[in-house]
Amino acid sequence: MTRAHVRLATALAVTLAATVPALPAHAAPAAPYQWVALGDSYAAGAIPAAGVELAVSGGRDGCGRTAGSYPELLRERLSAVFDLTNVTCAGATIANLYNQPQEPTGYNLPFFDVFDPDYPFPVVPPQIDAITESANLVTIGVGGNTFGFLELVYACLQLGSYADKDLDHPCSDYFTSGGDGVPTVTERLTIVSQEYGDLIEMIRAQAPNVSVVVVGYPSIIPEDVNTCVYGDSPRALRNFATATYPDLRWLRSDVLERLNQVIAQQAAMHNAIYVDTYTATLGHDVCRPDGANWVEGIVDRSGGWALIHPNAAGHARIADTIEAVLPPR
């Protein structure tokens, strides 16, 4: 934990202590702090490799919250301290957190010819609605959908299937040229930056005494992209399939790392704690051998769709990293 995180964690502890009334001597133990978890599929879990989908009242809601996701793992670990409200939802953009209702899609993926039998799902309200004035802690894990990360990955698969895997970089060319009205990476990051700052400030306006913990994205692509299997074989689909090696390098350095940098910058500018899950998960990327990977590839190790999401082991490591910056208990 950095010195800045220690100071912020201490401040959180002081704030929480000041806002929670003392319990009568005869009262049963209860979790004194109110925590609301906001975020997209990287927070919700979303895939079978991240645990079973949690039941909700009235049936599935399409948000894909799983038992092995980091909010649910921390719910179990910290139940004596935090009362968790988990409203994370797969597919959420930053706007879906603070001012736009969301239409969850479940695992309806028409561009992969995958269809959810329960789709369409009822609209869910902006996640910020779950934050009450008395909330003490809010965790945020979002930004990839606003940026359009899955869009880039899908384009890399399509363009890379007709390219030289070692030399060509059709995907990075497409998303850096600005042609055809396609937003560039820089333009996308500018939007993420602006909306992330607005989100944190709106959360503070909703709950004046809240402490905000911002969760970055984990390590997905290895430093040595040649460890990834290229092609359309079952093994390649467990990695990045037909994305070329130059494009994978670009996705790692110019997309994912820059996205995390923007999120970290906004956290610092708005006095929030940033959780660096990227460093914490290095060496456990998609292309590691089965069991050593903490993120699944296009499909998981059982052949089910995963679309590059953390598995249960990845969420457990992320939970550890978040827990390390929370106040002393």
C-alpha positions, 0 to 999 in steps of 0.5 A: 500500500502506498503512503497515499493509500495509507492516508486515505484509508486512515481518513476513511476510518475516521470518517466512518467512525464519526458517522456511525452511532455507537450501539447499545451494550445489549444490541446484537452485532451488526455491520456498521458501515454501508457499502455500495458496489458499482460497476460493469462486468469486471465487477459483476463477474458475468461469466460462469468461470467467475462463479454461479449467477446469483438469484434475484427477486423475480428471476434473472435481471441480466446483470450477471452478478456471480458468487465468485465476483470480488464484491461477493467475496468481500461481502463474505469476508467483511460481513461483520464490518460492511453491509453491501449493496451490490448493483454492479451490472454487466455492460454498464457504462459510466453513464449507466452508473450516474444518470442513464438507465441500463438495458441489461443483455445477459449473455445475449451476444448476437455478433457471436451468434449467442442468444440469451433465452431470457432476453430482453430484460427489464431496464435497471435504474442508474446504479447511483440510485442505490447510494443513500446519504448515509453510505460510507463506502462506494467501490467503482469498477467501470470505464471499459464499456464507455471506452468500447474495449469489447468493440476494439477486441472484436474488430481486432479479431475480424481484421486480424483473421486476414492479416500476417499475425507477426507483422500486421497491425490492422486494428491499431491502424483502424482505431488511430487513423480517425477515418470513417468517423471512428473515434480514436483511442485518445478521443475515447479516453477523453470521454472516459476521463470527463465522465469518470470525474463527473461520476465521483463528484456526483457520488460525493454529492449523493453521500457527503461522507462517503469514501470512494474506492476506484478499481482499475482493470487487471492484467489481460495481455502478456508482455510477450504476446508470442505466448498467445496462440493465434488462429481459430483452434480451440486453444487459440480461442482460449486466448485472443484467437485471430488478433495479431501480435502487433495489435495485442501489443497495442491493446496492452500498452496503448489501450488497457494501460492508458485506460488504467492511467486515466482512471487512476488520474481521475481517482487522484484528482477527486481524492479517491483511492485507486486500486491497481489490480493491473500490477497485482495480476501481472503474470496471470494473463489470458495466455498463461497455461490453464490454471495459471490464468486469472483472466479467460480468453474469448472462450473459457477453459470449458469452451463457454463464452468468456469474452476476456473476463476475470475468472474466480481466481482473478476475482479473488486476487482483486478482492485481496487487493481491494481489502488491503486498502480498506480501513483497519477493522 
